[in-house]
Structures are given as structure tokens and as C-alpha cells.
Amino acid sequence: MSIEHVDFVKIRLVNEVFLPFIDQGYLSLEELRMVQLWVPDYFLLKKKYPAKDIVSLYKRYLGFKRVSIMLEGMEVDLLAQPSSVH
């Protein structure tokens, strides 16, 4: 895995922030606000590194895994929405 130090720092920070929310079955307002801050960085990481590198981080960083899976789900939901263009 060849993830740059600066990106590892972001991943560890995100992990620490989201780790307390792992066992929740819902998103709190606080968690949603934090997700909004993380969205741009997450999608930049996704473009920058192969999927196997991102997935391998899930084993070590469960908070990162939680928010990543949540963002992937949001992306899939948005892509599945019918366009409202007339």
C-alpha cells in the first residue's frame, strides 16, 4: 500500500472522529455534520488510490470504514435517482 503520509493523517483523524458512532444504527445530527466535512476529501482519496488500498484500510480503521461505506451508499442512491430534467 502506498498511501501518502498526509492522506494517512486524514484517514486516522476521520477514524478517530467516527469510531464512537460505529455501534449506532442511525446517524446523529453531529455525525451528519462531520460527514459533510469529509465528503470532498473522501472522493479525492477514492480517485487518487486503487480501491484495494482503500478497502485494506477498513481492517485497521473501523471509523473510516463506517463513513466510507455510508458515502458509497449515498453515491449509489444519488446515481439511482431518476433525473428531474424535463
mmCIF file as gemmi writes it, N, C-alpha and C atoms, coordinates in Angstrom:
data_model
loop_
_atom_site.group_PDB
_atom_site.id
_atom_site.type_symbol
_atom_site.label_atom_id
_atom_site.label_alt_id
_atom_site.label_comp_id
_atom_site.label_asym_id
_atom_site.label_entity_id
_atom_site.label_seq_id
_atom_site.pdbx_PDB_ins_code
_atom_site.Cartn_x
_atom_site.Cartn_y
_atom_site.Cartn_z
_atom_site.occupancy
_atom_site.B_iso_or_equiv
_atom_site.pdbx_formal_charge
_atom_site.auth_seq_id
_atom_site.auth_asym_id
_atom_site.pdbx_PDB_model_num
ATOM 1 N N . MET Axp A 1 ? 0.851 -1.168 0 1 0 ? 1 A 1
ATOM 2 C CA . MET Axp A 1 ? 0 0 0 1 0 ? 1 A 1
ATOM 3 C C . MET Axp A 1 ? 0.898 1.233 0 1 0 ? 1 A 1
ATOM 4 N N . SER Axp A 2 ? 0.593 2.185 -0.849 1 0 ? 2 A 1
ATOM 5 C CA . SER Axp A 2 ? 1.459 3.357 -0.993 1 0 ? 2 A 1
ATOM 6 C C . SER Axp A 2 ? 0.672 4.656 -0.791 1 0 ? 2 A 1
ATOM 7 N N . ILE Axp A 3 ? 0.04 4.778 0.35 1 0 ? 3 A 1
ATOM 8 C CA . ILE Axp A 3 ? -0.742 5.978 0.634 1 0 ? 3 A 1
ATOM 9 C C . ILE Axp A 3 ? 0.176 7.013 1.27 1 0 ? 3 A 1
ATOM 10 N N . GLU Axp A 4 ? 0.106 8.227 0.769 1 0 ? 4 A 1
ATOM 11 C CA . GLU Axp A 4 ? 0.97 9.306 1.245 1 0 ? 4 A 1
ATOM 12 C C . GLU Axp A 4 ? 0.683 9.629 2.716 1 0 ? 4 A 1
ATOM 13 N N . HIS Axp A 5 ? 1.72 10.122 3.399 1 0 ? 5 A 1
ATOM 14 C CA . HIS Axp A 5 ? 1.621 10.437 4.828 1 0 ? 5 A 1
ATOM 15 C C . HIS Axp A 5 ? 0.473 11.402 5.116 1 0 ? 5 A 1
ATOM 16 N N . VAL Axp A 6 ? 0.359 12.436 4.332 1 0 ? 6 A 1
ATOM 17 C CA . VAL Axp A 6 ? -0.693 13.446 4.534 1 0 ? 6 A 1
ATOM 18 C C . VAL Axp A 6 ? -2.082 12.803 4.475 1 0 ? 6 A 1
ATOM 19 N N . ASP Axp A 7 ? -2.265 11.858 3.579 1 0 ? 7 A 1
ATOM 20 C CA . ASP Axp A 7 ? -3.553 11.176 3.46 1 0 ? 7 A 1
ATOM 21 C C . ASP Axp A 7 ? -3.778 10.223 4.631 1 0 ? 7 A 1
ATOM 22 N N . PHE Axp A 8 ? -2.711 9.587 5.111 1 0 ? 8 A 1
ATOM 23 C CA . PHE Axp A 8 ? -2.831 8.733 6.291 1 0 ? 8 A 1
ATOM 24 C C . PHE Axp A 8 ? -3.275 9.546 7.504 1 0 ? 8 A 1
ATOM 25 N N . VAL Axp A 9 ? -2.739 10.743 7.64 1 0 ? 9 A 1
ATOM 26 C CA . VAL Axp A 9 ? -3.127 11.609 8.755 1 0 ? 9 A 1
ATOM 27 C C . VAL Axp A 9 ? -4.625 11.905 8.679 1 0 ? 9 A 1
ATOM 28 N N . LYS Axp A 10 ? -5.124 12.229 7.487 1 0 ? 10 A 1
ATOM 29 C CA . LYS Axp A 10 ? -6.563 12.485 7.312 1 0 ? 10 A 1
ATOM 30 C C . LYS Axp A 10 ? -7.382 11.251 7.668 1 0 ? 10 A 1
ATOM 31 N N . ILE Axp A 11 ? -6.943 10.097 7.208 1 0 ? 11 A 1
ATOM 32 C CA . ILE Axp A 11 ? -7.671 8.85 7.456 1 0 ? 11 A 1
ATOM 33 C C . ILE Axp A 11 ? -7.71 8.541 8.948 1 0 ? 11 A 1
ATOM 34 N N . ARG Axp A 12 ? -6.582 8.699 9.63 1 0 ? 12 A 1
ATOM 35 C CA . ARG Axp A 12 ? -6.554 8.44 11.077 1 0 ? 12 A 1
ATOM 36 C C . ARG Axp A 12 ? -7.445 9.42 11.825 1 0 ? 12 A 1
ATOM 37 N N . LEU Axp A 13 ? -7.452 10.677 11.41 1 0 ? 13 A 1
ATOM 38 C CA . LEU Axp A 13 ? -8.304 11.68 12.049 1 0 ? 13 A 1
ATOM 39 C C . LEU Axp A 13 ? -9.779 11.333 11.851 1 0 ? 13 A 1
ATOM 40 N N . VAL Axp A 14 ? -10.152 11.006 10.634 1 0 ? 14 A 1
ATOM 41 C CA . VAL Axp A 14 ? -11.534 10.615 10.344 1 0 ? 14 A 1
ATOM 42 C C . VAL Axp A 14 ? -11.904 9.382 11.164 1 0 ? 14 A 1
ATOM 43 N N . ASN Axp A 15 ? -10.989 8.428 11.257 1 0 ? 15 A 1
ATOM 44 C CA . ASN Axp A 15 ? -11.243 7.224 12.042 1 0 ? 15 A 1
ATOM 45 C C . ASN Axp A 15 ? -11.549 7.575 13.495 1 0 ? 15 A 1
ATOM 46 N N . GLU Axp A 16 ? -10.738 8.436 14.099 1 0 ? 16 A 1
ATOM 47 C CA . GLU Axp A 16 ? -10.936 8.816 15.495 1 0 ? 16 A 1
ATOM 48 C C . GLU Axp A 16 ? -12.264 9.531 15.699 1 0 ? 16 A 1
ATOM 49 N N . VAL Axp A 17 ? -12.646 10.362 14.748 1 0 ? 17 A 1
ATOM 50 C CA . VAL Axp A 17 ? -13.898 11.112 14.856 1 0 ? 17 A 1
ATOM 51 C C . VAL Axp A 17 ? -15.103 10.183 14.754 1 0 ? 17 A 1
ATOM 52 N N . PHE Axp A 18 ? -15.065 9.231 13.832 1 0 ? 18 A 1
ATOM 53 C CA . PHE Axp A 18 ? -16.235 8.39 13.571 1 0 ? 18 A 1
ATOM 54 C C . PHE Axp A 18 ? -16.277 7.1 14.392 1 0 ? 18 A 1
ATOM 55 N N . LEU Axp A 19 ? -15.186 6.724 15.038 1 0 ? 19 A 1
ATOM 56 C CA . LEU Axp A 19 ? -15.151 5.491 15.821 1 0 ? 19 A 1
ATOM 57 C C . LEU Axp A 19 ? -16.258 5.414 16.882 1 0 ? 19 A 1
ATOM 58 N N . PRO Axp A 20 ? -16.556 6.494 17.613 1 0 ? 20 A 1
ATOM 59 C CA . PRO Axp A 20 ? -17.62 6.403 18.624 1 0 ? 20 A 1
ATOM 60 C C . PRO Axp A 20 ? -19.007 6.098 18.044 1 0 ? 20 A 1
ATOM 61 N N . PHE Axp A 21 ? -19.196 6.3 16.755 1 0 ? 21 A 1
ATOM 62 C CA . PHE Axp A 21 ? -20.508 6.113 16.143 1 0 ? 21 A 1
ATOM 63 C C . PHE Axp A 21 ? -20.697 4.727 15.521 1 0 ? 21 A 1
ATOM 64 N N . ILE Axp A 22 ? -19.688 3.864 15.629 1 0 ? 22 A 1
ATOM 65 C CA . ILE Axp A 22 ? -19.697 2.567 14.945 1 0 ? 22 A 1
ATOM 66 C C . ILE Axp A 22 ? -20.914 1.717 15.302 1 0 ? 22 A 1
ATOM 67 N N . ASP Axp A 23 ? -21.269 1.663 16.567 1 0 ? 23 A 1
ATOM 68 C CA . ASP Axp A 23 ? -22.341 0.765 17 1 0 ? 23 A 1
ATOM 69 C C . ASP Axp A 23 ? -23.737 1.352 16.839 1 0 ? 23 A 1
ATOM 70 N N . GLN Axp A 24 ? -23.824 2.596 16.446 1 0 ? 24 A 1
ATOM 71 C CA . GLN Axp A 24 ? -25.134 3.21 16.234 1 0 ? 24 A 1
ATOM 72 C C . GLN Axp A 24 ? -25.757 2.692 14.949 1 0 ? 24 A 1
ATOM 73 N N . GLY Axp A 25 ? -27.041 2.488 14.972 1 0 ? 25 A 1
ATOM 74 C CA . GLY Axp A 25 ? -27.741 2.054 13.772 1 0 ? 25 A 1
ATOM 75 C C . GLY Axp A 25 ? -28.318 3.226 12.999 1 0 ? 25 A 1
ATOM 76 N N . TYR Axp A 26 ? -28.017 4.426 13.427 1 0 ? 26 A 1
ATOM 77 C CA . TYR Axp A 26 ? -28.542 5.628 12.789 1 0 ? 26 A 1
ATOM 78 C C . TYR Axp A 26 ? -27.457 6.692 12.773 1 0 ? 26 A 1
ATOM 79 N N . LEU Axp A 27 ? -27.702 7.761 12.052 1 0 ? 27 A 1
ATOM 80 C CA . LEU Axp A 27 ? -26.763 8.879 12.018 1 0 ? 27 A 1
ATOM 81 C C . LEU Axp A 27 ? -27.293 10.002 12.891 1 0 ? 27 A 1
ATOM 82 N N . SER Axp A 28 ? -26.478 10.481 13.786 1 0 ? 28 A 1
ATOM 83 C CA . SER Axp A 28 ? -26.867 11.63 14.598 1 0 ? 28 A 1
ATOM 84 C C . SER Axp A 28 ? -26.638 12.899 13.778 1 0 ? 28 A 1
ATOM 85 N N . LEU Axp A 29 ? -27.229 13.986 14.216 1 0 ? 29 A 1
ATOM 86 C CA . LEU Axp A 29 ? -27.033 15.27 13.542 1 0 ? 29 A 1
ATOM 87 C C . LEU Axp A 29 ? -25.553 15.647 13.553 1 0 ? 29 A 1
ATOM 88 N N . GLU Axp A 30 ? -24.897 15.384 14.669 1 0 ? 30 A 1
ATOM 89 C CA . GLU Axp A 30 ? -23.46 15.668 14.784 1 0 ? 30 A 1
ATOM 90 C C . GLU Axp A 30 ? -22.663 14.87 13.749 1 0 ? 30 A 1
ATOM 91 N N . GLU Axp A 31 ? -23.007 13.603 13.598 1 0 ? 31 A 1
ATOM 92 C CA . GLU Axp A 31 ? -22.297 12.76 12.637 1 0 ? 31 A 1
ATOM 93 C C . GLU Axp A 31 ? -22.547 13.235 11.213 1 0 ? 31 A 1
ATOM 94 N N . LEU Axp A 32 ? -23.773 13.615 10.903 1 0 ? 32 A 1
ATOM 95 C CA . LEU Axp A 32 ? -24.073 14.123 9.56 1 0 ? 32 A 1
ATOM 96 C C . LEU Axp A 32 ? -23.263 15.374 9.243 1 0 ? 32 A 1
ATOM 97 N N . ARG Axp A 33 ? -23.114 16.246 10.217 1 0 ? 33 A 1
ATOM 98 C CA . ARG Axp A 33 ? -22.301 17.463 10.002 1 0 ? 33 A 1
ATOM 99 C C . ARG Axp A 33 ? -20.846 17.101 9.714 1 0 ? 33 A 1
ATOM 100 N N . MET Axp A 34 ? -20.336 16.116 10.434 1 0 ? 34 A 1
ATOM 101 C CA . MET Axp A 34 ? -18.949 15.698 10.215 1 0 ? 34 A 1
ATOM 102 C C . MET Axp A 34 ? -18.785 15.029 8.854 1 0 ? 34 A 1
ATOM 103 N N . VAL Axp A 35 ? -19.796 14.283 8.431 1 0 ? 35 A 1
ATOM 104 C CA . VAL Axp A 35 ? -19.742 13.637 7.118 1 0 ? 35 A 1
ATOM 105 C C . VAL Axp A 35 ? -19.622 14.691 6.031 1 0 ? 35 A 1
ATOM 106 N N . GLN Axp A 36 ? -20.376 15.782 6.154 1 0 ? 36 A 1
ATOM 107 C CA . GLN Axp A 36 ? -20.324 16.852 5.153 1 0 ? 36 A 1
ATOM 108 C C . GLN Axp A 36 ? -18.908 17.387 4.998 1 0 ? 36 A 1
ATOM 109 N N . LEU Axp A 37 ? -18.176 17.487 6.091 1 0 ? 37 A 1
ATOM 110 C CA . LEU Axp A 37 ? -16.802 17.992 6.036 1 0 ? 37 A 1
ATOM 111 C C . LEU Axp A 37 ? -15.86 16.998 5.362 1 0 ? 37 A 1
ATOM 112 N N . TRP Axp A 38 ? -16.164 15.721 5.465 1 0 ? 38 A 1
ATOM 113 C CA . TRP Axp A 38 ? -15.276 14.678 4.968 1 0 ? 38 A 1
ATOM 114 C C . TRP Axp A 38 ? -15.518 14.325 3.509 1 0 ? 38 A 1
ATOM 115 N N . VAL Axp A 39 ? -16.687 14.611 2.968 1 0 ? 39 A 1
ATOM 116 C CA . VAL Axp A 39 ? -17.059 14.191 1.61 1 0 ? 39 A 1
ATOM 117 C C . VAL Axp A 39 ? -16.015 14.562 0.551 1 0 ? 39 A 1
ATOM 118 N N . PRO Axp A 40 ? -15.6 15.821 0.438 1 0 ? 40 A 1
ATOM 119 C CA . PRO Axp A 40 ? -14.634 16.156 -0.637 1 0 ? 40 A 1
ATOM 120 C C . PRO Axp A 40 ? -13.326 15.369 -0.533 1 0 ? 40 A 1
ATOM 121 N N . ASP Axp A 41 ? -12.782 15.254 0.678 1 0 ? 41 A 1
ATOM 122 C CA . ASP Axp A 41 ? -11.529 14.514 0.856 1 0 ? 41 A 1
ATOM 123 C C . ASP Axp A 41 ? -11.694 13.043 0.52 1 0 ? 41 A 1
ATOM 124 N N . TYR Axp A 42 ? -12.823 12.473 0.898 1 0 ? 42 A 1
ATOM 125 C CA . TYR Axp A 42 ? -13.045 11.051 0.631 1 0 ? 42 A 1
ATOM 126 C C . TYR Axp A 42 ? -13.033 10.772 -0.868 1 0 ? 42 A 1
ATOM 127 N N . PHE Axp A 43 ? -13.74 11.571 -1.632 1 0 ? 43 A 1
ATOM 128 C CA . PHE Axp A 43 ? -13.81 11.305 -3.063 1 0 ? 43 A 1
ATOM 129 C C . PHE Axp A 43 ? -12.487 11.619 -3.764 1 0 ? 43 A 1
ATOM 130 N N . LEU Axp A 44 ? -11.695 12.529 -3.211 1 0 ? 44 A 1
ATOM 131 C CA . LEU Axp A 44 ? -10.342 12.746 -3.743 1 0 ? 44 A 1
ATOM 132 C C . LEU Axp A 44 ? -9.467 11.516 -3.482 1 0 ? 44 A 1
ATOM 133 N N . LEU Axp A 45 ? -9.566 10.956 -2.277 1 0 ? 45 A 1
ATOM 134 C CA . LEU Axp A 45 ? -8.805 9.734 -1.969 1 0 ? 45 A 1
ATOM 135 C C . LEU Axp A 45 ? -9.216 8.599 -2.889 1 0 ? 45 A 1
ATOM 136 N N . LYS Axp A 46 ? -10.509 8.497 -3.123 1 0 ? 46 A 1
ATOM 137 C CA . LYS Axp A 46 ? -11.038 7.421 -3.966 1 0 ? 46 A 1
ATOM 138 C C . LYS Axp A 46 ? -10.488 7.514 -5.393 1 0 ? 46 A 1
ATOM 139 N N . LYS Axp A 47 ? -10.302 8.739 -5.878 1 0 ? 47 A 1
ATOM 140 C CA . LYS Axp A 47 ? -9.744 8.929 -7.225 1 0 ? 47 A 1
ATOM 141 C C . LYS Axp A 47 ? -8.23 8.695 -7.239 1 0 ? 47 A 1
ATOM 142 N N . LYS Axp A 48 ? -7.586 9.035 -6.133 1 0 ? 48 A 1
ATOM 143 C CA . LYS Axp A 48 ? -6.129 9.02 -6.063 1 0 ? 48 A 1
ATOM 144 C C . LYS Axp A 48 ? -5.537 7.618 -5.877 1 0 ? 48 A 1
ATOM 145 N N . TYR Axp A 49 ? -6.256 6.737 -5.156 1 0 ? 49 A 1
ATOM 146 C CA . TYR Axp A 49 ? -5.716 5.423 -4.811 1 0 ? 49 A 1
ATOM 147 C C . TYR Axp A 49 ? -6.601 4.301 -5.346 1 0 ? 49 A 1
ATOM 148 N N . PRO Axp A 50 ? -5.982 3.144 -5.622 1 0 ? 50 A 1
ATOM 149 C CA . PRO Axp A 50 ? -6.776 1.995 -6.078 1 0 ? 50 A 1
ATOM 150 C C . PRO Axp A 50 ? -7.745 1.542 -4.976 1 0 ? 50 A 1
ATOM 151 N N . ALA Axp A 51 ? -8.85 0.972 -5.394 1 0 ? 51 A 1
ATOM 152 C CA . ALA Axp A 51 ? -9.876 0.503 -4.451 1 0 ? 51 A 1
ATOM 153 C C . ALA Axp A 51 ? -9.296 -0.479 -3.436 1 0 ? 51 A 1
ATOM 154 N N . LYS Axp A 52 ? -8.367 -1.328 -3.865 1 0 ? 52 A 1
ATOM 155 C CA . LYS Axp A 52 ? -7.795 -2.321 -2.944 1 0 ? 52 A 1
ATOM 156 C C . LYS Axp A 52 ? -7.05 -1.649 -1.789 1 0 ? 52 A 1
ATOM 157 N N . ASP Axp A 53 ? -6.419 -0.495 -2.041 1 0 ? 53 A 1
ATOM 158 C CA . ASP Axp A 53 ? -5.738 0.228 -0.968 1 0 ? 53 A 1
ATOM 159 C C . ASP Axp A 53 ? -6.739 0.814 0.02 1 0 ? 53 A 1
ATOM 160 N N . ILE Axp A 54 ? -7.815 1.375 -0.495 1 0 ? 54 A 1
ATOM 161 C CA . ILE Axp A 54 ? -8.849 1.953 0.369 1 0 ? 54 A 1
ATOM 162 C C . ILE Axp A 54 ? -9.498 0.849 1.204 1 0 ? 54 A 1
ATOM 163 N N . VAL Axp A 55 ? -9.853 -0.247 0.57 1 0 ? 55 A 1
ATOM 164 C CA . VAL Axp A 55 ? -10.51 -1.361 1.268 1 0 ? 55 A 1
ATOM 165 C C . VAL Axp A 55 ? -9.584 -1.964 2.326 1 0 ? 55 A 1
ATOM 166 N N . SER Axp A 56 ? -8.294 -2.023 2.051 1 0 ? 56 A 1
ATOM 167 C CA . SER Axp A 56 ? -7.362 -2.596 3.029 1 0 ? 56 A 1
ATOM 168 C C . SER Axp A 56 ? -7.293 -1.749 4.305 1 0 ? 56 A 1
ATOM 169 N N . LEU Axp A 57 ? -7.616 -0.478 4.199 1 0 ? 57 A 1
ATOM 170 C CA . LEU Axp A 57 ? -7.627 0.39 5.378 1 0 ? 57 A 1
ATOM 171 C C . LEU Axp A 57 ? -8.81 0.089 6.295 1 0 ? 57 A 1
ATOM 172 N N . TYR Axp A 58 ? -9.866 -0.501 5.748 1 0 ? 58 A 1
ATOM 173 C CA . TYR Axp A 58 ? -11.069 -0.798 6.53 1 0 ? 58 A 1
ATOM 174 C C . TYR Axp A 58 ? -10.772 -1.699 7.725 1 0 ? 58 A 1
ATOM 175 N N . LYS Axp A 59 ? -9.818 -2.612 7.58 1 0 ? 59 A 1
ATOM 176 C CA . LYS Axp A 59 ? -9.497 -3.549 8.662 1 0 ? 59 A 1
ATOM 177 C C . LYS Axp A 59 ? -8.863 -2.834 9.848 1 0 ? 59 A 1
ATOM 178 N N . ARG Axp A 60 ? -8.094 -1.815 9.574 1 0 ? 60 A 1
ATOM 179 C CA . ARG Axp A 60 ? -7.379 -1.096 10.636 1 0 ? 60 A 1
ATOM 180 C C . ARG Axp A 60 ? -8.16 0.086 11.184 1 0 ? 60 A 1
ATOM 181 N N . TYR Axp A 61 ? -9.005 0.672 10.365 1 0 ? 61 A 1
ATOM 182 C CA . TYR Axp A 61 ? -9.68 1.915 10.741 1 0 ? 61 A 1
ATOM 183 C C . TYR Axp A 61 ? -11.193 1.764 10.589 1 0 ? 61 A 1
ATOM 184 N N . LEU Axp A 62 ? -11.844 1.278 11.648 1 0 ? 62 A 1
ATOM 185 C CA . LEU Axp A 62 ? -13.277 0.986 11.572 1 0 ? 62 A 1
ATOM 186 C C . LEU Axp A 62 ? -14.134 2.242 11.427 1 0 ? 62 A 1
ATOM 187 N N . GLY Axp A 63 ? -13.702 3.356 12.016 1 0 ? 63 A 1
ATOM 188 C CA . GLY Axp A 63 ? -14.44 4.612 11.845 1 0 ? 63 A 1
ATOM 189 C C . GLY Axp A 63 ? -14.374 5.08 10.403 1 0 ? 63 A 1
ATOM 190 N N . PHE Axp A 64 ? -13.213 4.948 9.799 1 0 ? 64 A 1
ATOM 191 C CA . PHE Axp A 64 ? -13.042 5.277 8.383 1 0 ? 64 A 1
ATOM 192 C C . PHE Axp A 64 ? -13.919 4.371 7.53 1 0 ? 64 A 1
ATOM 193 N N . LYS Axp A 65 ? -13.975 3.101 7.897 1 0 ? 65 A 1
ATOM 194 C CA . LYS Axp A 65 ? -14.808 2.146 7.153 1 0 ? 65 A 1
ATOM 195 C C . LYS Axp A 65 ? -16.278 2.555 7.219 1 0 ? 65 A 1
ATOM 196 N N . ARG Axp A 66 ? -16.741 2.93 8.406 1 0 ? 66 A 1
ATOM 197 C CA . ARG Axp A 66 ? -18.154 3.305 8.571 1 0 ? 66 A 1
ATOM 198 C C . ARG Axp A 66 ? -18.524 4.471 7.668 1 0 ? 66 A 1
ATOM 199 N N . VAL Axp A 67 ? -17.748 5.529 7.705 1 0 ? 67 A 1
ATOM 200 C CA . VAL Axp A 67 ? -18.094 6.707 6.908 1 0 ? 67 A 1
ATOM 201 C C . VAL Axp A 67 ? -17.903 6.43 5.422 1 0 ? 67 A 1
ATOM 202 N N . SER Axp A 68 ? -16.927 5.633 5.062 1 0 ? 68 A 1
ATOM 203 C CA . SER Axp A 68 ? -16.706 5.305 3.648 1 0 ? 68 A 1
ATOM 204 C C . SER Axp A 68 ? -17.879 4.528 3.07 1 0 ? 68 A 1
ATOM 205 N N . ILE Axp A 69 ? -18.336 3.53 3.807 1 0 ? 69 A 1
ATOM 206 C CA . ILE Axp A 69 ? -19.473 2.733 3.34 1 0 ? 69 A 1
ATOM 207 C C . ILE Axp A 69 ? -20.723 3.598 3.255 1 0 ? 69 A 1
ATOM 208 N N . MET Axp A 70 ? -20.885 4.487 4.213 1 0 ? 70 A 1
ATOM 209 C CA . MET Axp A 70 ? -22.024 5.4 4.197 1 0 ? 70 A 1
ATOM 210 C C . MET Axp A 70 ? -21.972 6.296 2.955 1 0 ? 70 A 1
ATOM 211 N N . LEU Axp A 71 ? -20.804 6.827 2.645 1 0 ? 71 A 1
ATOM 212 C CA . LEU Axp A 71 ? -20.67 7.702 1.476 1 0 ? 71 A 1
ATOM 213 C C . LEU Axp A 71 ? -20.863 6.931 0.183 1 0 ? 71 A 1
ATOM 214 N N . GLU Axp A 72 ? -20.373 5.703 0.137 1 0 ? 72 A 1
ATOM 215 C CA . GLU Axp A 72 ? -20.589 4.872 -1.053 1 0 ? 72 A 1
ATOM 216 C C . GLU Axp A 72 ? -22.081 4.633 -1.252 1 0 ? 72 A 1
ATOM 217 N N . GLY Axp A 73 ? -22.794 4.373 -0.163 1 0 ? 73 A 1
ATOM 218 C CA . GLY Axp A 73 ? -24.236 4.166 -0.241 1 0 ? 73 A 1
ATOM 219 C C . GLY Axp A 73 ? -24.964 5.404 -0.727 1 0 ? 73 A 1
ATOM 220 N N . MET Axp A 74 ? -24.527 6.568 -0.252 1 0 ? 74 A 1
ATOM 221 C CA . MET Axp A 74 ? -25.145 7.822 -0.698 1 0 ? 74 A 1
ATOM 222 C C . MET Axp A 74 ? -24.905 8.037 -2.184 1 0 ? 74 A 1
ATOM 223 N N . GLU Axp A 75 ? -23.696 7.729 -2.64 1 0 ? 75 A 1
ATOM 224 C CA . GLU Axp A 75 ? -23.367 7.901 -4.054 1 0 ? 75 A 1
ATOM 225 C C . GLU Axp A 75 ? -24.235 6.983 -4.917 1 0 ? 75 A 1
ATOM 226 N N . VAL Axp A 76 ? -24.397 5.743 -4.497 1 0 ? 76 A 1
ATOM 227 C CA . VAL Axp A 76 ? -25.229 4.795 -5.238 1 0 ? 76 A 1
ATOM 228 C C . VAL Axp A 76 ? -26.678 5.273 -5.259 1 0 ? 76 A 1
ATOM 229 N N . ASP Axp A 77 ? -27.176 5.748 -4.115 1 0 ? 77 A 1
ATOM 230 C CA . ASP Axp A 77 ? -28.551 6.256 -4.051 1 0 ? 77 A 1
ATOM 231 C C . ASP Axp A 77 ? -28.751 7.438 -4.988 1 0 ? 77 A 1
ATOM 232 N N . LEU Axp A 78 ? -27.783 8.342 -5.013 1 0 ? 78 A 1
ATOM 233 C CA . LEU Axp A 78 ? -27.897 9.519 -5.881 1 0 ? 78 A 1
ATOM 234 C C . LEU Axp A 78 ? -27.874 9.127 -7.352 1 0 ? 78 A 1
ATOM 235 N N . LEU Axp A 79 ? -27.033 8.179 -7.703 1 0 ? 79 A 1
ATOM 236 C CA . LEU Axp A 79 ? -26.954 7.731 -9.093 1 0 ? 79 A 1
ATOM 237 C C . LEU Axp A 79 ? -28.224 6.998 -9.519 1 0 ? 79 A 1
ATOM 238 N N . ALA Axp A 80 ? -28.893 6.37 -8.565 1 0 ? 80 A 1
ATOM 239 C CA . ALA Axp A 80 ? -30.105 5.608 -8.875 1 0 ? 80 A 1
ATOM 240 C C . ALA Axp A 80 ? -31.346 6.491 -8.981 1 0 ? 80 A 1
ATOM 241 N N . GLN Axp A 81 ? -31.26 7.719 -8.481 1 0 ? 81 A 1
ATOM 242 C CA . GLN Axp A 81 ? -32.413 8.623 -8.526 1 0 ? 81 A 1
ATOM 243 C C . GLN Axp A 81 ? -32.707 9.014 -9.967 1 0 ? 81 A 1
ATOM 244 N N . PRO Axp A 82 ? -33.98 8.998 -10.361 1 0 ? 82 A 1
ATOM 245 C CA . PRO Axp A 82 ? -34.313 9.444 -11.716 1 0 ? 82 A 1
ATOM 246 C C . PRO Axp A 82 ? -34.051 10.942 -11.861 1 0 ? 82 A 1
ATOM 247 N N . SER Axp A 83 ? -33.618 11.33 -13.004 1 0 ? 83 A 1
ATOM 248 C CA . SER Axp A 83 ? -33.336 12.739 -13.274 1 0 ? 83 A 1
ATOM 249 C C . SER Axp A 83 ? -34.641 13.517 -13.33 1 0 ? 83 A 1
ATOM 250 N N . SER Axp A 84 ? -34.611 14.745 -12.826 1 0 ? 84 A 1
ATOM 251 C CA . SER Axp A 84 ? -35.823 15.573 -12.849 1 0 ? 84 A 1
ATOM 252 C C . SER Axp A 84 ? -35.78 16.58 -13.996 1 0 ? 84 A 1
ATOM 253 N N . VAL Axp A 85 ? -34.978 16.302 -15.003 1 0 ? 85 A 1
ATOM 254 C CA . VAL Axp A 85 ? -34.874 17.192 -16.16 1 0 ? 85 A 1
ATOM 255 C C . VAL Axp A 85 ? -36.078 16.963 -17.064 1 0 ? 85 A 1
ATOM 256 N N . HIS Axp A 86 ? -36.728 18.044 -17.476 1 0 ? 86 A 1
ATOM 257 C CA . HIS Axp A 86 ? -37.917 17.933 -18.341 1 0 ? 86 A 1
ATOM 258 C C . HIS Axp A 86 ? -37.587 18.295 -19.753 1 0 ? 86 A 1
